[in-house]
Amino acid sequence: MINNQQFLTEEESLKVQASLLTSEEKFLTRLTISSWRLLKLIAQHYNKPMEELTVEEIISWMERDSKIRREKGPEFSVLKW
């Protein structure tokens, strides 16, 4: 679907690392940035603003991407685990 999709760049990760946050806060910050990007992508898939996404749509999108990864391989899915 998307080649080389990055949800957190190395530069962003370094900025978070250099911040005055605790280790737990740095982790949460990285997760938040990555989640924000993923939600933007899911919203594009459904052709709607992020704010209008439902829990059901997010779950459905995740199930769809998981199915693609299982059936076609990780190179065809968005998320690379």
Secondary structure, 3 states (H helix, E strand, C coil): CCCCCCCCCHHHHHHHHHCCCCHHHHHHHHHHHHHHHHHHHHHHHHCCCHHHCCHHHHHHHHHHHHHHHHHHCHHHCCCCC
